[in-house]
Amino acid sequence: MHGSLSITKAEFESREKNLCKLLIDTVNALHHRYHHSMKTTERNELIKEIKDNLASIRDGNMLYDLQRECQEELKTILKMMLHFNPVSFILGSSLALDVTLVFTDIEIKHWTNRRACVVSYQDFLIEIHNVPGRRVVLLEGVAGSGKTTLITLMLQEWCGGQGTIKELDTYQVLLHVVCRDPSTNSYESLVQKYLPTTFTQFGINTKPLLAQCRILVLIDGLDEATKPSCDLTHSGRHTNQLVQLMQEKVKLEHFRIPLNLLLSAWVWDQDPDALGITTTQTELYYHTHRLSKMKLQQRLSNHQATCDMSQATISDLIDELEEVLCKELLVALSLNQLVLTPEAVRRLRSEAMNRGLPDEEMLGGFLTSKCIKLGLQQYSAPHKGLQDYYVALHIVESLRKYHQVYTTSSRLMSRPMMKRSSIRKVLNDTLASIITDLKMYQNVLQHLAGLLHLHIDPVPNHMVVEVVELLRDAGVRNREQWLDLVEDTKASPAVLTAIASNALPFQGLWSSISSISSHPSINVKDGRVIAYSALLPYLTPTKVRISIDGKPPNLTPLVDSLVRYTYTLELWDLWYHPNPTYTPNASIQTLLSSSGMVTFKGQWTRGMESISPSLRYLSLSLSDGTHVTQLVPLLHSLPRLKYLGI
């Protein structure tokens, strides 16, 4: 032949069916004619082989066509998800960032046999493939740690056909599942959502053909299952102050979250005095919320619908709509949803328009939106942490108003006409139901504890006690969560007393095992010095282990708090990297000479001659050989010394 046969897909399928029928009829005729020499089982096997061979030719073409159609359709849809603006609610901007412009690096720890090894994000797919039978991998991390950003990067690199993540291009189909999306509740609905054209074209063959493909399914937000989940102002100001501030704050766990770092930079740019070394996560959200409302008010002042209103009127109307919004977010949270329902969005639009406010501007001032279909927007809180903050704001505002009425009635009457409000009552009244499971409200209660002193002055003792009791009932057992509470409430004496009386009975809450002694001890790390300084006077005296990984900080807040304790002081950076020019600050010198110190690990330095004679365990790194001769006289002044490590 001097050319190729031109044939349509329909003609091919028709001829394939005719050929199949002809071959089967031929086999049946042979069996009928030579049935003595051809058994029925042999005939059936031959017919099956004919069908399988033809099907492999047909399905091979269909599989190739499906893979091509899938990739084209998926890339068109997925590219809509590759740009995002996590702070659009702050800036009121439609600017969306390419994920590669904000992505830096993610450290992944792979746990095997209770041991962790670090895996680069570029290689983690290889790690998956190296484990026989491994088809499901759970990637865990705190809210805002970069899980969704990593998924977005994978989507982009797969769509682009190249990138840094190895073996990503070996997958022919990539599906993205967002657990908070209520429209996806089955594999079929997922396929129809991302591949509507392909599903229509291949019909019932779609799923069997997909089963022959190499598929990667990225599932975002498993903790949000059943949920129906930038532009940064640039200025020419000197940033040394911000860099120094963040170097200190990065020791705190919640300031390792990318969103919090971003918000910190924005707040610092707008109001540098708002941030300090002791700024808590709740206070960061408080200042973010305060400044974003100011920006919204400025935009409304120049909007044609509201430019004739006074600033006071605009501010009051924003506050009114905010109350409605926070209530809707509480309802969404109670349903374990981040995305607001269309009915909730319609109610918010109606409330805005009834007040003469532009609905799009108002929604954009508090929420982020995402286009899920042509002409269909989906609204949600910018982040789960901010949703929890807004819900806490609703509770504290309800408590504040109720407390004002109660206080007024108490002053006017010998016996108040109403009972004191409670956090449970606010939740139950708002949701019109009795809440029995408080686990999903842990972060809300944490923010609430931090907001009380910002909205109610003075904070009634019964509110503080209730917050601590509710946190306990919500399942807070982790030592770090209680320490967060101490920091969030600025070490309120009422909070410290409530924690000491309500939280400590849980076994193992505060204790950890020291590497030198088998006795339980309170372990004070770099980022928890302030929290423990406030809490120690309220705890039952026991051993304290002060373990500092970074540069030796100012431990002055701890000095007075350790009066009733025996303690260990470990300065790991000086132990591993002795500095010949190092001189201990006044707080460390005070701790070294205190009778409560029983263990010290660090660097030999001048001034250690006054070290406490009660010392029992001493581990020193020497930066100079002459230090040995200086150390010998010191040993004679330590009568209780049991262990010396050099």
Secondary structure, 3 states (H helix, E strand, C coil): CCCCCCCCHHHHHHHHHHHHHHHHHHHHHHHHHCCCCCCHHHHHHHHHHHHHHHHHHHHHHHHHHHHHHHHHHHHHHHHHHCEECCCHHHHCCCCCEEHHHHCCCCEEEEEECCEEEEEECCCHHHHHHHCCCCCCCCCCCCCCCCHHHHHHHHHHHHHHCCCCCCCHHHCCEEEEEECCCCCCCCHHHHHHHHCHHHHHHHHHHHHHHHCCCCEEEEEECHHHCCCCCCCCCCCCCCCHHHHHHHHHHCCCHHHHCHHHHHHHHHHHHHCHHHCCCCCCHHHHHHHHHHHHHHHHHHHHHCCCCCCCCCHHHHHHHHHHHHHHHHHHHHHHHHCCCCECCHHHHHHHHHHHHHCCCCHHHHHHHHCEEEEEECCEEEEECCCHHHHHHHHHHHHHHHHHHHHHHHHHHHHHCCCCCCCCCCHHHHHHHHHCCCCCCCHHHHHHHHHHHHHHHHHCCCCCHHHHHHHHHHHHHCCCCCHHHHHHHHHHCCCCHHHHHHHHHHCCCCCCCCEEECCCCCCEEEEECHHHHHHHHHHHHHCCCCEEEEEECCCCCCCHHHHHHCCCCEEEEEEHHHHHCCCCCCCCCHHHHHHHHCCCEEEEEEECCCCHHHCCCCCCEEEEECCCCCHHHHHHHHHCCCCCCCEEEC
